[in-house]
């Protein structure tokens, strides 16, 4: 639940985020998983958000598929609200990968 991600122990939230690693784009397109990803982005530390962002901004990855998905589009919006400048630069210049 979102309350768990918001008020739970930091190490438990971090554990959940580590389990999402590598699957964020796929999971963002599923109803309940997309909610979990949104809450992790909202309540995670900058380092935890970075783990999730890397999945979205992996070289060659695009927002097209999740953006067009009924659940994924909300995750994309949350990504854009919570990402830092280096990721915004990657959106502006998609050929730049870090």
C-alpha positions in Angstrom: 0.0 0.0 0.0 1.1 3.6 -0.4 1.0 4.1 3.3 3.7 1.4 3.7 5.9 3.0 1.1 5.3 6.4 2.7 5.6 5.5 6.3 7.3 2.1 6.3 10.9 1.5 7.3 13.4 3.0 4.8 15.2 -0.4 4.4 11.9 -2.1 3.5 11.1 0.6 0.9 14.7 0.3 -0.5 14.2 -3.5 -0.7 11.0 -3.1 -2.8 12.8 -0.6 -5.1 15.6 -3.0 -5.6 13.1 -5.7 -6.6 11.6 -3.4 -9.2 15.0 -2.7 -10.8 15.1 -3.7 -14.4 11.4 -4.1 -14.7 10.1 -0.6 -14.2 9.0 0.0 -17.8 7.1 -3.3 -18.0 5.6 -3.0 -14.5 4.6 0.6 -15.1 2.0 -0.7 -17.6 0.2 -2.8 -15.0 -2.5 -1.4 -12.8 -1.3 -2.1 -9.3 2.4 -2.2 -10.1 2.2 1.2 -11.7 0.8 2.6 -8.4 3.7 1.0 -6.5 6.2 2.6 -8.8 4.5 6.0 -8.5 4.7 5.8 -4.7 8.3 4.7 -4.8 9.1 7.8 -7.0 7.1 10.0 -4.6 8.5 8.8 -1.3 11.9 7.3 -2.2 15.2 9.0 -1.5 17.0 10.7 -4.4 19.2 7.6 -4.6 16.2 5.2 -4.7 14.5 7.3 -7.4 17.7 7.2 -9.4 17.5 3.4 -9.4 14.0 3.6 -11.0 14.9 6.5 -13.3 17.8 4.5 -14.8 15.3 2.0 -16.0 13.4 4.6 -17.9 16.4 6.4 -19.2 18.5 3.4 -20.2 20.1 4.0 -23.6 17.6 3.3 -26.3 14.6 3.2 -24.0 11.8 5.5 -24.9 8.7 6.8 -23.1 6.5 5.9 -26.1 5.2 2.5 -24.8 4.4 3.5 -21.2 3.2 6.9 -22.3 0.5 5.3 -24.5 -0.5 2.9 -21.8 -3.5 3.7 -19.6 -1.4 3.1 -16.4 2.1 3.8 -17.7 1.2 7.4 -18.6 0.8 8.2 -14.9 4.2 6.7 -14.1 5.7 8.8 -16.9 4.1 11.9 -15.4 5.6 11.1 -12.0 9.0 10.4 -13.5 8.9 13.9 -15.1 7.8 15.5 -11.8 10.5 13.8 -9.8 13.5 13.4 -12.1 16.6 15.6 -11.7 18.3 17.8 -14.3 20.5 15.1 -15.8 17.4 13.1 -16.8 15.7 16.1 -18.1 18.7 16.7 -20.3 18.4 13.1 -21.6 14.8 13.8 -22.5 15.8 16.9 -24.4 18.7 15.1 -26.2 17.8 11.4 -26.3 21.0 10.5 -28.1 23.0 11.4 -24.9 23.3 8.3 -22.7 25.1 8.2 -19.3 
